[in-house]
Amino acid sequence: MGCIQKQKDIIKLTDKVEMLEGKVEELKLKLKNAAAKNRFCSNIKTDKNARRLTGLSSIEDLDNLCEHVKHKPMKMQYWDGKKKVVSTKVPIIFKQSPKKSGPRSKLSNKDEMVLVLLKLRLGLSLVFLATLFGLSGDTCSKIFSILELNS
C-alpha cells in the first residue's frame, strides 16, 4: 500500500513540475515580448541623447509629446481587413472580424514617436529605421505616414 501511494505522489508531482515548466516558458515569452516593446526608448537615458536623436531638449519633453499624442485619435491599421487574392482562380475574400482588427503593434507609442522623430531629425531611411526597430518596411512606412499626418 505504501509503495503504490508513493508512486501516485510521484506521478502527481511530475505532472505538477511539467505544468510549472510550461508556465515558466509562457512567462519567459511574455517577458521577452514586453522587453521588445520598449527596446529602443530604453536606450535614451540622458537629455543629451534625447537632444541628439530626436531634436527635443529633454527626455521629459519626449515623454510629454508622447503623452499628448497618445490621447489623439489615431486610426492606425497594421492589417487591412478585406483583401482579394489575385489569381486565375475564383478570388477569395477575407472577412474582417469585428472583434479583431489585426495584430498589435510591436512598438510602444513612445517608440513609434521616436521612429518618426529620428526620421525627421536625422533623415534616416525607412529601410534603416525598419531594421533598427525590427519592423517590416511597410509597417515602418505606415507608422511614419500616420504620425506625420496626425501631428
DRENDO-823434 format. One record per residue (C-alpha): x, y, z; residue in one letter. Coordinates in nm, 2 decimals. Layout:
BEGIN
     px     py     pz type
      X      Y      Z    a
...
// end
This chain:
BEGIN
     px     py     pz type
   0.00   0.00   0.00    m
   0.28   0.24   0.08    g
   0.47   0.19  -0.25    c
   0.15   0.24  -0.45    i
   0.08   0.57  -0.27    q
   0.43   0.69  -0.32    k
   0.41   0.61  -0.69    q
   0.09   0.81  -0.72    k
   0.25   1.10  -0.53    d
   0.55   1.09  -0.77    i
   0.32   1.09  -1.07    i
   0.13   1.39  -0.93    k
   0.45   1.58  -0.86    l
   0.59   1.50  -1.20    t
   0.27   1.63  -1.36    d
   0.29   1.95  -1.15    k
   0.65   2.00  -1.24    v
   0.57   1.97  -1.61    e
   0.28   2.22  -1.57    m
   0.51   2.47  -1.39    l
   0.78   2.43  -1.66    e
   0.51   2.52  -1.92    g
   0.41   2.83  -1.72    k
   0.78   2.93  -1.69    v
   0.81   2.91  -2.07    e
   0.50   3.12  -2.11    e
   0.63   3.39  -1.87    l
   0.97   3.39  -2.04    k
   0.79   3.46  -2.37    l
   0.58   3.74  -2.21    k
   0.89   3.89  -2.06    l
   1.07   3.88  -2.40    k
   0.77   4.05  -2.57    n
   0.74   4.32  -2.30    a
   1.12   4.39  -2.33    a
   1.08   4.41  -2.71    a
   0.80   4.67  -2.68    k
   1.04   4.92  -2.51    n
   1.36   4.82  -2.68    r
   1.46   5.15  -2.83    f
   1.34   5.42  -2.60    c
   1.50   5.25  -2.30    s
   1.83   5.34  -2.46    n
   1.76   5.71  -2.45    i
   1.86   5.77  -2.09    k
   2.00   6.13  -2.09    t
   1.88   6.46  -2.21    d
   2.19   6.48  -2.43    k
   2.08   6.16  -2.62    n
   1.73   6.28  -2.65    a
   1.85   6.61  -2.80    r
   2.09   6.43  -3.04    r
   1.84   6.17  -3.16    l
   1.51   6.35  -3.16    t
   1.58   6.72  -3.15    g
   1.38   6.76  -2.83    l
   1.56   6.93  -2.54    s
   1.50   6.66  -2.28    s
   1.35   6.32  -2.20    i
   1.07   6.50  -2.02    e
   0.98   6.68  -2.34    d
   0.98   6.34  -2.53    l
   0.75   6.19  -2.26    d
   0.52   6.50  -2.27    n
   0.50   6.48  -2.65    l
   0.42   6.10  -2.64    c
   0.16   6.16  -2.37    e
   0.00   6.44  -2.58    h
  -0.01   6.23  -2.90    v
  -0.14   5.92  -2.71    k
  -0.47   6.09  -2.65    h
  -0.51   6.19  -3.01    k
  -0.74   5.96  -3.20    p
  -0.52   5.77  -3.45    m
  -0.66   5.51  -3.67    k
  -0.35   5.30  -3.72    m
  -0.42   4.98  -3.91    q
  -0.15   4.72  -3.92    y
  -0.37   4.49  -4.11    w
  -0.61   4.56  -4.39    d
  -0.94   4.37  -4.33    g
  -1.06   4.27  -4.67    k
  -0.82   4.15  -4.94    k
  -0.88   3.97  -5.26    k
  -0.64   3.71  -5.38    v
  -0.54   3.79  -5.74    v
  -0.52   3.46  -5.93    s
  -0.67   3.28  -6.22    t
  -0.90   3.10  -5.98    k
  -1.21   3.24  -5.81    v
  -1.09   3.52  -5.58    p
  -1.12   3.46  -5.21    i
  -1.25   3.74  -5.00    i
  -1.13   3.75  -4.64    f
  -1.38   3.90  -4.40    k
  -1.27   4.13  -4.12    q
  -1.37   4.01  -3.78    s
  -1.54   4.29  -3.58    p
  -1.36   4.19  -3.26    k
  -1.01   4.17  -3.40    k
  -0.87   4.42  -3.65    s
  -0.53   4.25  -3.68    g
  -0.21   4.21  -3.49    p
  -0.10   4.46  -3.23    r
   0.20   4.69  -3.30    s
   0.54   4.55  -3.20    k
   0.63   4.90  -3.08    l
   0.51   5.11  -2.79    s
   0.35   5.45  -2.87    n
   0.68   5.61  -2.75    k
   0.89   5.40  -2.98    d
   0.66   5.49  -3.27    e
   0.71   5.86  -3.19    m
   1.09   5.82  -3.16    v
   1.09   5.64  -3.50    l
   0.92   5.95  -3.66    v
   1.14   6.19  -3.48    l
   1.46   6.00  -3.59    l
   1.33   6.02  -3.95    k
   1.26   6.39  -3.93    l
   1.57   6.49  -3.73    r
   1.84   6.27  -3.88    l
   1.69   6.19  -4.22    g
   1.74   5.82  -4.18    l
   1.59   5.60  -4.44    s
   1.27   5.40  -4.36    l
   1.46   5.08  -4.45    v
   1.73   5.16  -4.19    f
   1.46   5.25  -3.93    l
   1.27   4.93  -4.00    a
   1.58   4.73  -3.94    t
   1.67   4.93  -3.63    l
   1.32   4.88  -3.48    f
   1.27   4.52  -3.60    g
   0.98   4.60  -3.83    l
   0.90   4.54  -4.20    s
   0.95   4.84  -4.43    g
   0.57   4.86  -4.49    d
   0.49   4.88  -4.12    t
   0.76   5.14  -4.07    c
   0.63   5.35  -4.36    s
   0.27   5.33  -4.23    k
   0.38   5.44  -3.88    i
   0.57   5.74  -4.03    f
   0.28   5.84  -4.26    s
   0.01   5.81  -3.99    i
   0.20   6.00  -3.72    l
   0.32   6.26  -3.97    e
  -0.04   6.33  -4.09    l
  -0.19   6.34  -3.74    n
   0.07   6.58  -3.59    s
// end
